[in-house]
Amino acid sequence: MLVLASLSRKRNYQTTLRYIYHLLQSYMKSYILLSITVIAGFFYAHSQTMDELVNDPDYIKSVTFNKPPENMLPIFTLGEGFEISFDDVIGDEADYYYQFEHYDYNWKPSQLFKNEFLKGIDDMRIFNYRNSFTTIQPYSHYDLRIPNQFTQGFKVSGNYMIHIYNDDRELVFSRKFMVLDDKAVVGVEIKRARDLQYVNSQQRVQFFVDSGEINFINPNDQLKVAIIQNSDLNTVITDIKPQFNLGNKQVYRYDEKTSFWAGNEFLNFENRDFRSPNVNIDFVRKKDLYEAYLFVDGPRKDLEYTFNPDINGNFLVTTIDNEDNDVQAEYVNIHFALDTQGIQLPPDARVYIMGNYNAFQLHDENEAVFNPKSGKYEAVILLKQGFYNYRYQVIYEDGTQDPGFISGNKWQTENQYSVLAYYRELGGRYDQLIGIGEANSQNITN
């Protein structure tokens, strides 16, 4: 009996062991499956955002590269240091992390591994931040400088994006920038349109690309160009092939393909002293924050062109008496109003207030919404003290932008144009940025 009892206990023990084994095996399978799912989900989410420009959330403001306000196009020479800063108006000293990615000419992720284009490491926290003081609106000002102790710079030229993440590994916002390895001359001229239908409303970009270092064997495939108007990376003209060559010089003398709507001079305002009216500000009120009401704008489509010096849609944070504008400049609610009397907007048209203050992005905040009480399109945008250019732009339901519907398109308008030349070697795995040329339509010719 004792033997049978012992065997019985042994069988129960073995059964229990087998049960525990199968339970652990099932648990491990579930754990591995969960781990694979989480990792796959991370890479899927990562791939979803890597080739997309993520717009700023409403609490991220004044994202700025260290470029002059007259031309804020973020292009830096290979080996040159640069700086990007931004404000978080929640002001809770949140932790932010940065990553760099390299892109092809068409802003798709390149085939390069990170160690092939980056010197050092990224995915590091931005340590350099300060809190505002003497301001009604609290905010934290973040400043990232390259090179730093972790990231020394870039090994190759081309298109890049900086992605800013929070503590939860959520992508907060992104910014495009370019790194130049100067190997080519790009000559640019601005002409009036040849087509009589557009001669008074468009500006044509004519240019050439030449290099003493690179022999363009197959320029139709190896050489690519991008044409940019006024630092706006959302309206770039691409996929233009050279028409002919003179030796190694590739010549582009198109009409329609390289023409931009001329637009009109940007509107502007300045509130260096936020307590009282300043340039183009009608009056100021103090509530929870200071509220600045701009003079009501109207359509300029049918008016004659009037020269009005601007900085081509850009902005500059500036104040009267602060020593450190990064953390002492105040944030003010700017009230915009547009009276469209005299023009009829199409049913699917939406009106946005556009400018480089948010990289020409489309947000709920900068959409001007019709107010039936006032009969005007109105918007309130929280902006840091300074000098700002802006314009009213119509966006249709299909995403088409119409910059001249409200402001008009005047061939005399002063615009800044940049032509970027990219080159891919035979068998190469990425597009090099080899040259940039710039011209201003102030020198436009027929």
C-alpha positions in Angstrom: 0.0 0.0 0.0 2.8 2.3 0.9 4.4 1.6 -2.5 1.2 2.2 -4.4 0.7 5.4 -2.4 4.2 6.4 -3.3 3.7 5.7 -7.0 0.5 7.6 -6.9 2.1 10.6 -5.3 4.9 10.3 -7.9 2.4 10.3 -10.8 0.6 13.3 -9.3 3.9 15.0 -8.9 4.9 14.3 -12.5 1.4 15.4 -13.7 1.9 18.6 -11.7 5.3 19.1 -13.2 3.9 18.6 -16.7 1.1 21.0 -16.0 3.5 23.7 -14.8 5.8 23.0 -17.8 2.9 23.4 -20.3 1.7 26.5 -18.4 5.2 28.1 -18.6 5.5 27.1 -22.2 2.1 28.7 -23.0 3.1 31.8 -21.0 6.5 32.1 -22.9 4.7 31.7 -26.2 2.3 34.5 -25.2 5.2 36.6 -24.0 7.2 36.2 -27.1 4.1 36.9 -29.3 3.4 40.0 -27.3 7.0 41.1 -27.5 7.0 40.6 -31.3 3.8 42.5 -31.6 5.1 45.4 -29.5 8.4 45.5 -31.5 6.5 45.2 -34.8 4.1 47.9 -33.7 7.0 50.2 -32.8 8.7 49.7 -36.2 5.4 50.1 -38.0 4.7 53.3 -36.2 8.2 54.4 -36.7 8.0 53.7 -40.5 4.7 55.5 -40.6 6.2 58.7 -39.3 9.7 58.5 -40.8 8.6 59.6 -44.3 6.0 62.1 -43.1 6.4 65.6 -41.8 4.6 65.7 -38.4 3.1 69.1 -37.8 3.5 71.0 -34.5 1.0 70.5 -31.8 -0.7 73.6 -30.4 1.7 73.9 -27.4 4.9 73.9 -29.5 5.7 77.4 -30.7 8.5 79.5 -32.4 10.4 76.6 -33.9 13.5 78.3 -35.4 16.7 77.3 -37.1 19.6 79.8 -36.7 19.0 81.4 -40.1 18.5 85.1 -40.8 14.9 86.3 -40.9 15.3 87.5 -44.6 15.8 83.9 -45.7 15.0 81.2 -43.2 15.6 78.3 -45.7 17.2 75.6 -43.4 20.3 74.7 -45.6 23.6 74.1 -43.9 27.1 73.3 -45.3 28.5 69.9 -44.6 30.7 70.3 -41.5 28.9 73.5 -40.4 27.3 73.6 -36.9 23.7 74.6 -36.6 21.0 75.2 -33.9 17.3 74.6 -33.6 15.1 76.0 -30.8 11.5 75.9 -29.8 9.1 76.8 -27.0 6.7 74.6 -25.0 4.0 76.9 -23.7 2.8 74.3 -21.2 5.9 75.2 -19.4 6.3 72.0 -17.3 9.9 71.3 -18.2 8.9 68.2 -20.2 11.7 66.0 -21.5 12.3 66.0 -25.2 14.5 63.7 -27.3 15.8 64.2 -30.9 16.6 61.8 -33.7 18.0 62.5 -37.2 17.0 60.7 -40.4 18.4 60.9 -43.9 16.1 61.2 -46.9 16.3 60.9 -50.7 15.5 63.8 -53.0 11.8 62.9 -52.8 11.8 62.9 -49.0 11.5 59.1 -48.7 13.9 57.4 -46.2 17.3 56.8 -47.9 19.1 53.4 -47.9 21.8 54.6 -45.5 22.2 53.2 -42.0 22.5 55.8 -39.3 26.2 55.2 -38.8 26.7 56.0 -42.5 25.3 59.5 -42.3 25.6 60.5 -38.6 28.8 61.2 -36.6 28.1 60.1 -33.0 24.7 59.1 -31.7 21.2 60.6 -31.4 18.0 59.6 -29.6 19.3 61.8 -26.7 17.5 64.1 -24.4 17.7 67.9 -25.1 19.5 69.0 -21.9 19.7 72.7 -22.8 16.4 74.3 -21.7 15.3 77.3 -19.7 12.0 78.5 -18.2 10.6 81.9 -19.0 10.6 84.6 -16.4 8.8 87.9 -16.1 6.2 86.6 -18.5 2.5 86.1 -18.0 2.4 83.1 -20.3 4.9 80.5 -18.8 6.9 78.5 -21.3 10.1 76.4 -21.5 12.6 77.3 -24.2 14.6 74.4 -25.7 17.8 74.8 -27.6 19.6 72.0 -29.5 23.1 72.7 -30.9 24.9 70.5 -33.3 27.7 69.5 -32.7 27.3 68.5 -29.1 28.8 65.9 -26.8 26.7 63.1 -28.3 26.2 64.2 -31.9 29.2 65.6 -33.8 27.5 66.2 -37.1 26.8 64.6 -40.5 28.9 62.5 -42.8 27.0 63.1 -46.1 25.0 65.8 -47.7 21.3 65.5 -48.7 17.9 65.9 -47.1 17.4 65.4 -43.4 14.6 65.6 -40.9 14.9 66.2 -37.1 12.2 64.3 -35.2 11.4 65.5 -31.6 10.0 62.8 -29.3 8.5 63.0 -25.8 9.0 60.7 -22.8 6.3 58.3 -24.1 8.2 57.9 -27.4 5.5 59.8 -29.2 6.6 61.9 -32.1 5.8 65.5 -31.2 6.9 67.3 -34.3 9.4 67.3 -37.2 11.4 69.8 -39.3 13.0 69.4 -42.6 16.5 70.7 -43.3 19.3 70.2 -45.9 23.0 69.7 -45.8 25.1 70.9 -48.7 28.3 69.5 -50.1 29.1 72.3 -52.5 30.3 70.7 -55.8 28.3 72.5 -58.4 27.4 76.0 -59.6 23.7 76.8 -59.9 22.9 80.0 -61.8 19.4 81.4 -61.4 17.4 84.1 -63.2 13.8 85.2 -62.7 11.7 85.9 -65.8 8.2 87.0 -66.5 5.9 84.2 -67.9 6.0 83.8 -71.7 2.3 82.8 -71.9 0.3 85.9 -72.3 -2.4 84.4 -70.1 -0.1 84.5 -67.1 2.4 87.2 -68.0 0.9 89.5 -65.3 0.4 86.8 -62.6 3.3 84.4 -62.7 7.1 84.4 -62.3 9.3 81.9 -64.2 12.6 80.4 -62.8 15.3 79.8 -65.3 18.6 78.2 -64.3 21.6 76.0 -65.1 23.7 73.5 -63.2 27.4 73.1 -63.9 30.2 71.3 -62.0 33.9 71.1 -62.3 34.1 68.0 -60.0 31.2 65.9 -61.4 30.8 64.7 -64.9 27.0 64.4 -65.6 27.1 61.2 -67.7 23.3 60.6 -67.4 21.8 63.8 -66.1 18.2 62.8 -66.8 18.5 60.1 -64.1 21.4 61.2 -61.9 20.7 65.0 -61.6 17.5 66.2 -59.9 16.5 69.7 -58.9 14.0 71.4 -56.5 12.8 75.0 -56.8 11.6 76.7 -53.7 9.8 80.0 -53.3 10.2 82.1 -50.1 11.4 79.3 -47.8 8.1 77.4 -48.2 8.9 73.7 -48.5 5.3 72.8 -49.1 5.1 74.3 -52.6 8.3 73.0 -54.1 8.6 72.3 -57.8 10.4 69.0 -58.5 11.0 66.4 -61.2 12.3 68.8 -63.8 14.7 67.4 -66.4 17.4 69.5 -68.2 16.3 70.7 -71.6 19.8 70.6 -73.1 23.4 70.8 -72.2 26.4 72.9 -73.1 29.3 70.6 -72.4 28.8 69.7 -68.7 26.4 72.6 -68.1 22.8 71.4 -67.8 20.3 74.1 -68.9 16.7 74.6 -67.7 14.7 77.2 -69.6 11.1 76.1 -69.2 8.0 78.3 -69.1 5.0 76.6 -67.5 6.9 73.8 -65.6 9.1 76.2 -63.6 6.6 79.0 -63.0 5.2 80.0 -59.7 2.2 82.2 -58.9 3.7 85.6 -58.1 1.4 86.2 -55.1 1.6 89.6 -53.4 3.7 91.2 -50.8 3.1 89.7 -47.4 1.1 91.6 -44.8 2.9 92.2 -41.5 2.6 93.4 -37.9 5.0 94.1 -35.1 4.4 94.0 -31.3 7.8 94.6 -29.7 5.8 96.5 -27.1 2.9 94.2 -26.4 1.1 96.6 -24.0 0.2 99.2 -26.6 -0.6 99.3 -30.3 2.3 99.1 -32.8 2.7 98.5 -36.5 -0.7 97.4 -37.9 -2.2 96.7 -34.5 -5.4 98.5 -33.8 -5.7 98.1 -30.1 -4.6 95.8 -27.2 -6.7 94.4 -24.3 -5.5 92.7 -21.1 -7.3 89.5 -20.1 -5.7 86.3 -18.9 -3.0 87.2 -21.5 -2.6 90.3 -23.6 -4.9 90.3 -26.7 -3.7 92.3 -29.7 -6.3 93.1 -32.4 -4.9 93.8 -35.9 -6.6 96.2 -38.3 -9.1 94.4 -40.4 -7.6 93.2 -43.7 -9.3 93.2 -47.0 -8.9 91.5 -50.4 -6.1 92.9 -52.6 -6.9 90.8 -55.7 -8.3 93.7 -57.8 -6.1 96.4 -56.4 -3.0 97.8 -58.2 0.3 96.4 -57.0 1.9 98.4 -54.2 5.4 97.8 -53.1 5.5 96.9 -49.4 8.9 95.7 -48.1 8.6 92.3 -46.4 10.8 89.4 -45.3 9.0 86.9 -47.6 6.7 85.3 -45.0 9.3 84.9 -42.3 9.4 86.2 -38.7 11.8 87.6 -36.1 11.3 87.4 -32.3 12.2 90.9 -31.0 11.3 93.1 -28.1 12.1 96.7 -27.0 13.9 96.3 -23.7 14.5 92.7 -22.9 18.0 91.4 -22.5 17.2 87.8 -23.4 14.3 87.4 -25.9 14.5 83.6 -25.7 12.9 83.5 -22.2 11.7 87.1 -21.6 9.6 87.8 -24.7 5.9 87.5 -24.0 3.3 85.4 -25.8 0.3 87.4 -27.0 -3.0 86.3 -28.6 -3.1 87.9 -32.0 -6.6 88.5 -33.4 -6.8 88.4 -37.2 -9.8 89.6 -39.2 -10.5 89.4 -42.9 -13.3 91.2 -44.6 -14.0 89.4 -47.9 -16.7 91.9 -49.0 -16.4 92.1 -52.8 -15.2 88.6 -53.5 -17.2 85.3 -53.4 -15.4 82.3 -51.9 -16.2 78.9 -53.5 -18.3 76.6 -51.2 -15.3 74.2 -50.6 -12.8 77.0 -49.9 -11.2 77.4 -46.5 -9.1 80.4 -45.5 -5.8 80.0 -43.6 -3.3 82.5 -42.3 0.0 81.4 -43.7 3.6 82.2 -42.7 6.9 80.7 -41.6 6.0 81.3 -38.0 4.7 77.6 -38.2 6.6 76.5 -41.4 3.5 77.3 -43.5 1.6 74.4 -41.9 -2.2 74.0 -41.9 -3.6 73.9 -38.4 -7.0 74.5 -36.8 -5.4 77.4 -35.0 -4.4 79.3 -38.1 -7.7 78.7 -40.0 -9.7 81.9 -40.3 -13.4 80.9 -39.6 -16.4 83.0 -40.7 -18.1 84.8 -37.9 -21.7 85.5 -38.8 -21.9 88.3 -36.2 -19.1 90.4 -37.5 -19.3 89.1 -41.1 -15.6 88.5 -41.2 -13.2 85.6 -41.2 -11.4 85.5 -37.9 -8.7 83.6 -36.1 -6.7 84.0 -32.8 -3.1 82.7 -32.9 -0.8 82.7 -29.9 2.5 84.2 -31.0 5.7 85.4 -29.3 6.5 89.1 -29.5 8.2 90.1 -32.7 7.8 91.1 -36.4 5.7 88.7 -38.4 4.8 88.3 -42.1 1.5 86.6 -43.0 -1.0 86.2 -45.8 -4.5 84.9 -46.3 -4.5 81.8 -48.5 -7.4 79.7 -49.8 -7.2 75.9 -49.5 -9.7 73.8 -51.5 -11.2 70.5 -50.3 -8.8 68.5 -52.6 -5.8 70.2 -50.9 -5.1 72.6 -53.7 -3.7 75.9 -52.5 -4.7 79.2 -54.2 -2.3 81.9 -52.9 -3.8 84.7 -55.1 -7.5 84.3 -54.6 -7.6 86.9 -51.8 -4.3 88.8 -52.2 -3.9 88.6 -56.0 -1.0 87.6 -58.1 1.2 90.5 -59.2 4.2 89.9 -61.4 6.1 92.8 -59.7 6.0 91.0 -56.3 9.4 90.6 -54.6 10.0 86.9 -54.0 13.1 84.9 -53.0 13.8 81.8 -55.1 16.2 78.9 -54.4 17.2 76.1 -56.7 18.7 73.0 -55.2 20.7 70.4 -57.2 20.9 66.8 -56.2 23.2 64.1 -57.7 23.2 60.3 -57.3 26.4 58.4 -58.4 26.0 55.4 -60.6 25.2 52.6 -58.2 24.8 55.1 -55.4 22.5 54.6 -52.4 21.5 58.2 -51.7 21.1 61.6 -53.2 23.8 64.2 -52.6 22.9 67.9 -52.4 25.7 69.3 -54.5 24.6 72.9 -55.2 22.3 75.8 -54.5 21.5 78.9 -56.4 19.4 81.9 -55.4 17.8 84.9 -57.1 15.2 87.5 -56.2 12.4 88.6 -58.4 13.2 92.2 -57.6 15.6 91.8 -60.6 12.9 90.2 -62.8 13.3 90.6 -66.6 11.2 89.7 -69.6 
